[in-house]
Amino acid sequence: MEFAAGARLEVRISASDVGKRVTVRSVAEEAAPGAAFTDTVGILTSWDEGALLVTRRDGTRVRLAEDAVVAAKVVPAAPARRRGPAADYAELAGVQERGWRAVEREALGGWLLRASVVDGAGFTRRANSVLPLGDPGMPLARALDRVREWYAARGLPAYAQLATGAGDTQEVLAAALEEHGWRREVSALVMVGALAPLAELGPEPTGPLAVAAPVAEGPEAVDPGVRLGRTPDEAWLRRYNRAAGAEPGGVPPGVLAVLASGPSPWFARIDGAGDDATPVGAAGVDAVGVDAARAATAGGGAADGETASGRRDFVHTDKGASGTAGVPDAIGRCVVDGRWAGFAAVEVAPERRRRGLAQRVMGALARTALAEGASAAWLQVERDNKAAVALYTRLGFTVHHHYHHYRAPEAA
């Protein structure tokens, strides 16, 4: 939002407007010819010591010298998106938390402490971070001390998961954490879209996307090559990047507990040539946490915004996408929660990418979610993963908000 040409420039905000959405015009430090001013739109997160701090939608913060501001005003909340399902942050945050539930959870007022310790380390940041959804019931400094103590008792670093960019997100709290020495490590996009168009994705390519005939007899009727089940088997886990290389039955219980969480989880896989057509569900469970950089070239892949490490890649053979029989060419997970279907762990063997496998997996899962009454979809992806963001945009997804993980400073 910009100031109208010829309008009277006037500063109409004050420190009492902290927490509100504002637009600020200030003198550009290095003005280009004909551009002596710059406009900044975002949440006013602080105003002290002669400087304003404005947080943009993506979480980046802009510090403006008070004496450089020539005009400013409070503006309405970001307009409702013209397409895609409407939802506030609180609703989506609850859906996301239930769909990736930590092994251990404890309330700290309106904050939720979460931990999932596996082999002495935390299994994903989302399952090992505090989720502030309200007032902690104590001064911020004391609440942060309690958070650090809670995670230290479990041998874990303290993380906080915060969001920016929606009407009820946490720009002010994020700025306050930075003032206490917490530093942002990872950021991701949460994207939402209508579910019905995804249900049309299937095995027959008809252009840039693989589209199937209308659903008639059930999720598998359109694409019987996609195996569906409530829990994935050992083959599913061998494709899942965070469990790759584990011995059969060797995935830790804590990992399985997180992967199997959610009100109504579903798992899908497409087997490689030569694999037995065994339905998913013999053993094990699924995951979120796909390596987003790999997913970008996988023809799709819903990420949890956390780059995986230690992934083992597989080589395609006549027995499937692996040096060992039984590793699927593609997998995916979906959790149905009321009107929402959350997609994650959509992963494709490197040498099988760009063949529509990820879209087939998403299509089968979408049809299953529709059959359970869901109508809206969400997923997460690293915001720097331009290829994946472009794919999801073509599939009808739009950015709802950004989320960030902040890490506490090391103890003195």
C-alpha positions in Angstrom: 0.0 0.0 0.0 1.4 3.3 -1.0 0.6 7.0 -0.3 -1.4 8.7 -3.0 0.4 11.1 -5.2 -0.1 14.6 -4.2 -1.5 13.6 -0.8 -0.4 15.5 2.3 2.4 13.7 3.9 1.8 13.2 7.6 3.0 10.9 10.3 -0.2 9.5 11.9 1.2 6.8 14.1 2.8 6.7 17.5 4.3 4.2 19.9 0.8 3.3 21.0 0.3 1.7 17.6 2.8 -1.1 18.2 1.2 -4.4 17.1 -0.8 -2.8 14.3 -0.3 -3.0 10.5 1.2 0.2 9.2 2.6 1.7 6.1 5.6 4.0 6.5 7.3 6.3 4.0 10.9 7.2 4.8 13.8 8.9 3.1 15.8 6.2 1.3 19.4 5.9 2.5 20.7 5.4 -1.0 18.0 6.9 -3.2 18.0 6.0 -6.9 17.3 8.8 -9.3 13.6 9.7 -9.0 13.2 7.5 -5.9 14.0 9.6 -2.9 11.6 7.7 -0.6 10.8 4.1 0.2 7.6 2.6 1.5 7.5 -0.2 4.1 4.3 -2.1 5.0 4.1 -4.5 7.9 3.5 -4.8 11.7 4.9 -2.0 13.8 6.8 -4.1 16.4 8.6 -1.4 18.3 9.3 2.3 18.5 12.0 3.4 20.9 15.4 5.1 21.0 14.6 7.1 17.9 13.9 4.1 15.6 10.8 2.2 14.3 10.9 -1.5 13.7 8.5 -2.9 11.1 8.1 -6.6 10.4 7.1 -7.5 6.9 4.9 -10.5 6.1 7.8 -12.8 5.5 9.3 -12.1 8.9 12.1 -9.8 7.8 12.4 -6.7 9.9 13.1 -3.1 8.7 14.6 -0.6 11.1 13.7 3.0 10.2 15.2 6.1 11.8 12.5 8.2 13.3 13.8 11.4 11.8 13.8 9.7 8.3 10.0 9.1 8.4 8.0 11.5 6.4 4.6 9.9 6.4 3.0 6.9 8.2 -0.5 5.6 9.0 -2.3 2.6 10.3 -3.8 0.4 7.5 -6.3 -2.4 7.6 -5.2 -6.0 8.0 -4.0 -7.8 4.9 -7.0 -8.2 2.6 -8.6 -11.7 2.4 -7.1 -13.8 -0.3 -9.2 -14.0 -3.5 -8.8 -17.7 -3.9 -8.3 -20.6 -1.5 -9.9 -21.4 1.8 -10.2 -18.7 4.4 -8.7 -19.4 7.8 -7.0 -17.5 10.7 -3.6 -18.5 12.0 -5.0 -19.9 15.3 -7.1 -22.4 13.4 -4.3 -23.6 11.1 -1.7 -23.7 13.9 -4.0 -26.1 15.8 -4.5 -28.3 12.7 -0.7 -28.4 12.1 0.1 -29.2 15.7 -2.4 -32.1 15.8 -1.1 -33.4 12.5 2.5 -33.6 13.8 2.0 -34.3 17.5 5.0 -34.5 19.8 5.6 -37.4 22.0 5.7 -35.2 25.1 3.5 -32.1 25.5 3.1 -29.7 28.4 1.2 -26.5 28.8 2.9 -23.3 29.9 -0.2 -21.1 30.2 -1.2 -20.5 26.6 2.1 -21.9 25.3 2.7 -25.5 24.4 6.0 -27.2 25.2 6.7 -30.1 22.8 9.5 -32.7 22.8 10.2 -35.9 20.9 13.6 -37.2 21.9 15.0 -39.9 19.7 18.5 -41.3 20.3 19.4 -38.3 22.4 18.3 -35.7 19.8 15.0 -34.1 18.9 13.1 -35.5 15.9 12.3 -32.4 13.8 12.1 -28.9 15.2 8.3 -28.8 15.0 8.1 -31.7 17.5 10.7 -30.1 19.7 9.8 -26.5 20.0 7.5 -24.3 22.1 4.4 -23.2 20.3 3.1 -19.9 21.7 -0.7 -19.6 21.1 -1.6 -17.3 23.9 -0.3 -15.7 27.1 2.2 -17.8 29.1 0.7 -16.5 32.3 4.0 -14.9 33.4 6.4 -12.1 32.3 8.1 -12.9 29.0 11.6 -13.1 30.5 10.5 -15.7 33.0 8.5 -17.7 30.4 11.6 -17.9 28.2 13.7 -19.1 31.2 11.1 -21.8 31.9 11.2 -22.9 28.2 15.0 -23.1 28.3 14.9 -25.1 31.6 12.3 -27.5 30.2 14.3 -28.3 27.1 17.6 -28.4 29.0 16.2 -31.1 31.3 15.6 -33.2 28.2 19.1 -32.5 26.7 17.6 -30.4 23.9 18.2 -26.9 22.7 15.3 -24.6 23.2 13.4 -23.6 20.1 10.2 -21.5 19.6 8.0 -21.7 16.6 6.4 -18.4 15.6 4.5 -17.1 12.6 4.3 -13.9 10.6 2.2 -12.6 7.8 -1.4 -13.3 8.8 -3.9 -11.2 10.7 -3.3 -12.8 14.0 0.4 -13.8 13.9 3.3 -13.1 16.2 5.4 -10.3 14.8 5.7 -8.5 18.1 6.6 -11.6 20.0 9.2 -12.5 17.4 10.8 -9.1 17.8 10.8 -9.5 21.6 12.5 -12.9 21.4 15.3 -11.3 19.3 15.7 -8.7 22.0 16.3 -11.6 24.4 19.0 -13.0 22.2 16.9 -15.7 20.3 17.9 -16.1 16.7 15.9 -17.3 13.7 17.3 -20.4 12.1 14.7 -21.7 9.7 11.7 -20.2 7.9 9.0 -21.8 5.8 5.8 -21.0 4.0 2.4 -22.5 4.9 0.3 -22.7 1.8 -3.4 -23.4 1.5 -5.7 -24.3 -1.4 -8.9 -26.0 -2.4 -8.8 -29.8 -2.1 -11.1 -30.8 -5.0 -8.7 -29.8 -7.8 -6.0 -32.0 -6.3 -8.4 -35.0 -6.4 -8.3 -34.8 -10.2 -4.5 -35.4 -10.3 -3.9 -38.9 -11.6 -2.0 -41.2 -13.9 -2.9 -39.8 -17.4 -0.8 -36.7 -18.4 -3.0 -34.1 -20.3 -0.6 -31.2 -20.2 1.7 -29.8 -17.5 -0.1 -31.7 -14.8 -1.3 -35.3 -14.6 -5.1 -35.3 -14.5 -7.3 -38.3 -14.0 -11.0 -38.9 -14.8 -13.6 -37.8 -12.2 -13.7 -39.9 -9.0 -16.3 -42.6 -9.3 -15.8 -45.7 -7.1 -13.3 -44.5 -4.5 -9.8 -43.2 -4.1 -8.0 -46.1 -5.7 -10.5 -46.5 -8.6 -8.9 -43.6 -10.5 -5.3 -44.7 -10.0 -4.9 -48.3 -8.7 -1.1 -48.0 -9.0 -1.1 -45.9 -5.8 -1.3 -48.0 -2.6 -3.2 -46.5 0.3 -3.3 -47.4 4.0 -3.5 -46.1 7.5 0.1 -46.9 8.2 3.0 -47.5 5.8 5.0 -50.6 5.8 8.8 -51.1 5.9 9.1 -50.2 2.2 7.4 -46.9 2.8 9.8 -46.1 5.6 12.8 -47.0 3.4 11.8 -44.2 1.0 11.1 -41.7 3.8 14.2 -39.5 3.9 14.4 -39.4 7.7 14.3 -43.1 8.1 16.4 -44.1 5.0 19.0 -46.7 5.9 17.3 -48.0 9.0 17.2 -51.8 9.4 13.8 -53.4 9.0 11.9 -52.7 12.2 14.7 -50.4 13.4 12.9 -47.1 13.2 12.8 -45.8 16.8 9.4 -45.8 18.6 9.5 -42.1 19.2 9.8 -41.4 15.4 6.9 -43.8 14.7 4.8 -42.2 17.4 5.2 -38.7 15.7 4.7 -40.1 12.3 1.5 -41.9 13.2 0.0 -38.9 14.9 -3.0 -37.0 13.6 -6.8 -37.4 13.8 -7.0 -39.4 10.5 -3.6 -40.1 8.9 -3.3 -41.7 5.4 -0.2 -43.0 3.6 0.4 -43.7 0.0 3.1 -45.2 -2.1 3.9 -46.1 -5.7 6.0 -49.2 -6.0 8.9 -49.6 -8.4 8.9 -52.1 -11.2 9.2 -55.6 -9.8 8.0 -54.8 -6.3 5.1 -56.9 -4.8 1.8 -55.1 -4.9 1.3 -55.2 -1.2 -1.1 -52.6 0.2 0.4 -50.0 2.5 -0.3 -50.7 6.2 1.6 -53.8 7.2 3.8 -51.9 9.7 5.3 -48.6 10.5 4.0 -45.1 10.0 4.7 -41.9 8.0 6.3 -38.6 8.4 6.4 -35.0 7.6 9.9 -33.5 7.2 10.8 -33.9 3.6 14.1 -32.4 2.3 12.6 -29.4 0.5 15.5 -28.8 -1.8 15.2 -32.4 -3.2 11.4 -32.1 -3.3 11.7 -29.1 -5.6 13.0 -31.4 -8.4 10.9 -34.3 -7.4 7.9 -33.1 -9.3 6.3 -32.1 -6.0 6.8 -32.7 -2.4 5.3 -31.2 0.7 7.9 -30.0 3.1 7.8 -29.3 6.8 10.3 -26.4 6.3 13.2 -28.3 7.8 16.0 -29.4 5.6 16.8 -33.0 6.4 20.3 -34.2 7.0 21.9 -37.6 6.6 19.6 -38.6 3.8 20.6 -41.7 1.9 19.8 -41.7 -1.8 18.8 -44.8 -3.7 19.7 -46.2 -7.1 16.9 -47.5 -9.3 17.0 -51.2 -10.2 14.6 -53.6 -11.8 13.3 -54.3 -8.3 12.4 -50.7 -7.5 14.0 -47.4 -6.7 16.7 -48.9 -4.5 19.6 -51.2 -4.4 17.3 -53.3 -2.3 13.9 -54.7 -3.3 10.8 -53.1 -1.8 11.7 -49.4 -1.9 8.9 -47.4 -3.5 9.4 -45.0 -6.3 7.2 -42.4 -4.5 5.5 -41.9 -1.1 3.2 -39.4 0.6 1.3 -38.7 3.7 -2.0 -36.8 4.4 -3.7 -36.1 7.7 -7.4 -35.3 7.6 -8.6 -33.0 10.4 -12.2 -31.7 9.9 -12.3 -29.6 6.8 -8.5 -29.7 6.4 -6.2 -32.2 4.7 -2.5 -31.7 5.4 0.0 -33.0 2.8 3.6 -34.0 3.7 6.4 -36.4 3.0 5.7 -36.4 -0.7 9.0 -37.9 -1.9 10.1 -39.4 -5.2 13.2 -41.4 -6.1 15.7 -39.0 -7.8 15.8 -40.9 -11.0 12.0 -41.1 -11.2 11.3 -37.4 -10.9 9.4 -35.3 -13.5 7.1 -38.3 -14.3 4.0 -37.1 -12.4 4.5 -39.5 -9.5 4.3 -36.9 -6.8 1.0 -35.6 -8.3 -0.4 -39.1 -8.5 0.4 -39.6 -4.8 -1.2 -36.2 -3.9 -4.2 -37.0 -6.1 -4.9 -40.4 -4.4 -4.6 -38.8 -0.9 -6.8 -35.9 -1.9 -9.6 -38.3 -3.0 -9.3 -40.1 0.3 -9.6 -36.9 2.2 -12.6 -35.7 0.1 -14.3 -39.0 1.0 -13.8 -38.1 4.7 -15.4 -34.7 4.2 -12.4 -32.5 3.9 -12.5 -29.5 1.5 -9.3 -27.5 2.1 -5.7 -28.4 1.8 -2.5 -27.2 3.4 1.2 -27.9 3.2 4.6 -26.5 4.2 7.6 -25.7 2.1 10.9 -23.9 2.5 10.3 -20.4 1.2 13.6 -20.4 -0.8 12.5 -23.5 -2.7 11.3 -21.6 -5.7 10.6 -24.7 -7.9 8.3 -26.3 -5.3 6.5 -23.0 -4.5 5.9 -22.6 -8.3 4.5 -26.1 -8.5 2.1 -25.6 -5.6 1.0 -22.3 -7.0 0.1 -24.0 -10.3 -1.9 -26.5 -8.2 -3.9 -23.6 -6.7 -2.1 -23.1 -3.4 -1.5 -19.6 -2.0 0.7 -18.5 0.9 -1.3 -18.2 4.1 1.6 -17.3 6.5 5.3 -17.8 7.2 6.6 -19.7 10.2 10.0 -19.5 11.8 12.0 -21.4 14.3 14.0 -19.3 16.8 16.7 -20.8 18.9 17.6 -19.7 22.4 21.0 -18.3 23.1 23.5 -20.6 24.7 23.6 -20.3 28.5 26.2 -18.1 29.9 
